[in-house]
Amino acid sequence: MHAPDRPVEPAPADPVIVVHGGAWDIPQRWREEAAGVCRAAAALGRRLLVDGADAIDAVCAAIRHMEDAPVLDAGIGAAPDAFGDFSLDASLMRGSDRACGAVARLPPTRHPIDLARAVLEHSPHVMLAGPEALAWGAEHGVMPCPAADLALPPAYRDPPPYLDGGDTVGAVALDRRGALVAGTSTGGVPGRHPARVGDSPLIGCGTYCDPRGGAGSTGKGEAIIRMTLARAAVDAIGAGADPTAACKACVVDMLRLTGGRGGLIALDARGRVGLWHTTPAMAWAVADGTGVRGHWRVIGRGLDRGPS
């Protein structure tokens, strides 16, 4: 009598994480530092994934690292609005069940991504906004900080690194269980109207993730919102596009249809990475089984050149 066949366990996925530190025209003196922060964030996320952490832990850790970097516009170094005040946005989405959490127009806090995670895990709502959101976050360990904690240190003030770019940070990760998570955090566009909300906290625009893939957007927020850019990239991946081809098609379409420039990172369920931008620079990094790599540029000003 033969023993019944046992179900075959799927092979564990090879963990991958891709991050970006914003896309526009990053001032020359800050480009290498921005890329270095991204490489360190990706390396941190990959170490966690290799040790068995969930994708959500890796994404949040990578984004927290970038929120602590004055050279990037998220957390420390956030851009002040037209009145000189700080407000912060973030979002997080889990692919397996499409659970998501987002926060908008937060008063100063060091790690907005932590509050987005708290919303995902503990709130019946998808988005919370304003001072009341941060007050709710205190129940889950997310506390306000003095506005001075977000101001650029003296070494970064002339010119500010985000003057022509670096408006968002983001990450997408695939863990050993094959789960995908995407997240985004931003300190906002410098000089913006204080009531403005951009793409970063809007699910489908700045962040999107489902079982097919995950994506994160950066660049001109109003154009990204019009295109629901992150969702468009994942839909293209779901239709069979290679992640880089999907990212390229989406940002080129955005430029053609709206005049808005930007960038995308993406990751599919097979661990294939996508990167593209139509801006002069985009800080990024990837960490996978081959190591950690990253740069401040994926393509130049043209639209027909591949990753370099």
C-alpha positions in Angstrom: 0.0 0.0 0.0 1.5 3.3 -1.1 1.5 6.3 1.2 -0.5 9.2 -0.1 1.4 11.8 -1.9 2.4 14.7 0.3 1.7 18.2 -1.0 4.9 19.8 -2.3 5.9 22.9 -0.4 6.6 25.8 -2.7 10.3 26.9 -2.8 10.9 30.0 -0.7 11.3 33.1 -2.7 14.6 34.9 -2.9 14.1 38.1 -1.0 14.4 41.3 -2.9 13.9 45.0 -2.0 14.0 48.0 -4.3 14.0 51.6 -2.9 14.0 55.1 -4.3 15.0 58.4 -2.7 13.1 60.8 -5.0 13.2 61.9 -8.6 13.8 65.3 -10.2 17.1 67.2 -10.6 18.9 66.3 -7.4 21.7 69.0 -7.0 25.0 67.7 -8.0 26.6 67.9 -4.6 24.0 65.7 -3.0 23.6 63.0 -5.7 26.2 60.5 -4.4 25.0 60.9 -0.8 21.4 60.4 -1.8 22.3 57.2 -3.7 24.4 56.0 -0.7 21.4 56.4 1.7 19.3 54.4 -0.7 21.9 51.6 -0.9 22.2 51.5 2.9 18.3 51.4 3.2 18.1 48.5 0.7 20.9 46.6 2.4 19.1 47.0 5.7 15.9 45.7 4.3 17.6 42.8 2.6 19.3 41.7 5.8 15.9 41.6 7.5 14.4 39.6 4.7 17.2 37.1 4.6 16.8 36.6 8.4 13.1 35.7 7.8 11.4 39.1 8.4 8.2 39.9 6.7 8.2 42.2 3.7 6.3 44.8 5.8 9.1 44.9 8.3 11.7 45.3 5.6 9.9 48.1 3.8 9.2 50.0 7.0 12.8 49.7 8.2 14.2 50.8 4.8 11.9 53.8 4.8 12.7 54.7 8.4 16.4 54.8 7.4 15.6 57.2 4.6 13.4 59.3 6.8 16.4 59.8 9.1 18.6 61.1 6.2 18.6 64.9 5.8 19.6 64.6 2.1 16.2 63.1 1.4 12.8 64.9 1.8 11.1 62.6 4.3 11.2 62.9 8.1 14.3 64.8 8.9 14.9 67.3 6.1 11.2 67.6 5.2 10.4 70.6 3.0 8.5 73.5 4.6 5.3 74.8 3.1 4.6 78.4 2.1 4.2 79.4 5.7 7.4 77.6 6.8 5.6 74.8 8.5 6.1 71.0 8.2 3.4 68.5 7.3 4.1 64.9 6.4 2.5 62.1 4.4 3.0 58.3 4.1 1.3 55.2 2.9 1.8 51.4 3.1 0.1 48.5 1.3 0.3 44.7 1.7 -0.2 42.8 -1.5 -1.6 39.5 -0.2 -4.9 41.0 1.1 -4.6 44.6 -0.3 -4.6 45.9 3.3 -3.4 49.5 3.4 -2.8 52.4 5.7 -2.1 56.1 4.9 -1.6 59.3 6.7 -1.7 62.9 5.4 -0.8 66.4 6.6 0.7 65.1 9.8 2.3 67.6 12.2 6.0 67.0 12.8 6.9 63.4 13.6 10.1 61.5 12.9 8.7 58.5 11.2 5.4 58.9 9.3 5.7 55.4 7.9 5.2 54.1 11.4 1.8 55.8 11.6 0.8 54.5 8.2 1.6 51.0 9.5 -0.4 51.6 12.6 -3.4 52.6 10.4 -3.0 49.4 8.3 -2.7 47.1 11.3 -5.0 48.8 13.9 -7.6 51.1 12.2 -10.8 50.3 10.4 -10.0 53.2 8.1 -7.5 53.5 5.2 -6.4 57.1 5.7 -6.2 59.4 8.7 -5.2 63.1 8.4 -4.0 66.1 10.4 -3.2 66.5 14.0 -6.0 64.1 15.0 -4.2 61.3 13.2 -1.0 61.9 15.1 -2.9 62.1 18.4 -4.5 58.7 17.5 -1.0 57.4 16.7 0.2 58.0 20.3 -2.0 55.0 21.3 0.4 52.9 19.0 3.7 54.5 20.0 4.0 57.1 17.2 4.7 60.5 18.9 5.1 64.1 17.7 8.4 65.7 17.7 9.5 69.4 17.8 9.5 71.0 14.3 13.2 71.8 14.9 13.9 68.1 14.7 12.9 68.1 11.0 14.8 71.2 10.0 17.8 70.6 7.9 21.2 70.6 9.8 23.4 73.5 8.9 25.6 71.5 6.5 22.5 70.9 4.2 20.9 74.3 4.2 22.8 75.9 1.2 21.3 74.8 -1.1 18.7 72.4 0.5 19.1 69.0 -1.1 15.4 68.9 -2.1 15.5 72.2 -3.9 15.1 70.6 -7.3 14.1 67.0 -6.3 14.2 64.4 -3.6 10.5 64.9 -2.9 9.6 61.3 -1.8 11.1 58.1 -0.6 9.7 54.6 -1.1 10.3 50.9 -1.0 8.9 47.6 -2.4 9.9 44.2 -1.0 9.3 40.5 -1.6 9.9 38.2 1.3 10.7 34.5 1.6 7.1 33.6 1.7 6.5 35.4 -1.6 4.6 38.3 0.1 4.9 41.8 -1.5 4.6 45.1 0.4 5.0 48.7 -0.9 5.4 51.9 1.1 6.0 55.6 0.6 6.9 58.6 2.8 7.4 62.3 2.0 8.1 65.7 3.5 6.2 67.4 0.7 6.9 69.9 -2.1 8.8 73.0 -0.9 6.7 76.1 -0.7 3.4 74.3 -1.3 0.0 75.5 -0.1 -0.3 74.3 3.5 -3.6 72.5 2.6 -2.1 70.6 -0.3 -2.1 66.8 -0.3 0.0 65.1 -3.0 0.2 61.6 -4.3 2.2 59.9 -1.6 -0.6 59.1 0.8 -3.1 58.2 -2.0 -3.3 54.4 -2.5 -3.0 53.7 -6.2 -1.1 56.9 -6.9 2.0 57.0 -4.8 1.8 53.4 -3.6 0.1 50.3 -4.8 0.5 46.5 -4.1 -1.4 43.4 -4.9 -0.4 39.7 -5.5 0.8 40.6 -9.0 3.3 43.2 -7.9 4.1 46.4 -6.0 5.1 49.9 -7.2 6.0 53.3 -5.8 5.9 56.6 -7.5 7.9 59.8 -7.2 7.9 63.1 -9.1 5.1 65.6 -10.0 2.4 64.6 -7.6 -0.5 66.2 -9.4 0.4 64.3 -12.6 0.9 61.1 -10.6 -2.6 61.4 -9.1 -4.2 62.0 -12.6 -2.5 58.8 -13.9 -3.0 56.7 -10.7 0.6 55.8 -11.6 1.5 53.1 -9.1 -1.7 51.1 -9.9 -1.1 51.6 -13.6 2.4 50.0 -13.3 1.1 47.0 -11.4 -1.8 46.6 -13.9 0.8 46.5 -16.7 2.8 43.9 -14.8 -0.3 41.9 -14.3 -1.0 42.0 -18.0 2.4 40.5 -18.7 4.8 43.4 -19.0 8.3 43.2 -17.6 8.5 45.5 -14.6 11.0 47.9 -16.2 8.9 48.0 -19.4 5.8 48.7 -17.3 7.6 51.5 -15.4 8.9 53.1 -18.6 5.5 52.9 -20.3 3.7 54.5 -17.4 6.0 57.4 -16.8 6.4 58.1 -20.5 2.6 58.1 -20.8 2.3 60.5 -17.8 4.7 62.9 -19.5 2.9 62.7 -22.8 -0.6 63.1 -21.4 0.0 65.5 -18.5 3.4 67.1 -19.0 4.4 65.8 -15.6 7.8 64.1 -15.1 8.4 61.5 -12.5 9.8 58.0 -11.7 8.7 54.5 -10.7 10.1 51.6 -8.9 8.3 48.2 -9.1 8.7 44.6 -8.1 6.7 41.6 -9.4 5.8 38.3 -7.7 8.8 36.6 -9.3 11.2 39.2 -7.8 11.9 41.1 -11.0 12.7 44.7 -10.5 11.5 47.7 -12.5 13.1 51.2 -12.6 12.4 54.2 -14.8 12.2 57.9 -14.7 11.7 60.9 -17.0 13.5 63.3 -14.7 17.2 64.1 -14.9 17.9 62.1 -11.7 16.4 59.5 -9.4 18.1 58.1 -6.4 17.5 54.3 -6.1 18.9 51.0 -4.9 18.2 47.3 -5.2 19.3 44.5 -2.8 18.9 40.9 -3.9 20.8 37.6 -4.0 23.5 39.2 -6.2 24.3 42.0 -3.7 23.4 45.7 -3.4 23.5 48.2 -6.2 22.3 51.7 -6.7 22.9 55.1 -8.2 21.4 58.6 -8.6 20.5 58.0 -12.2 18.6 55.4 -14.1 18.3 57.3 -17.4 19.3 60.7 -18.6 17.1 63.4 -19.9 16.0 61.4 -22.9 13.1 58.9 -22.8 14.7 56.2 -25.0 17.7 55.2 -22.9 17.7 52.2 -20.6 19.0 51.7 -17.1 22.7 52.5 -16.7 
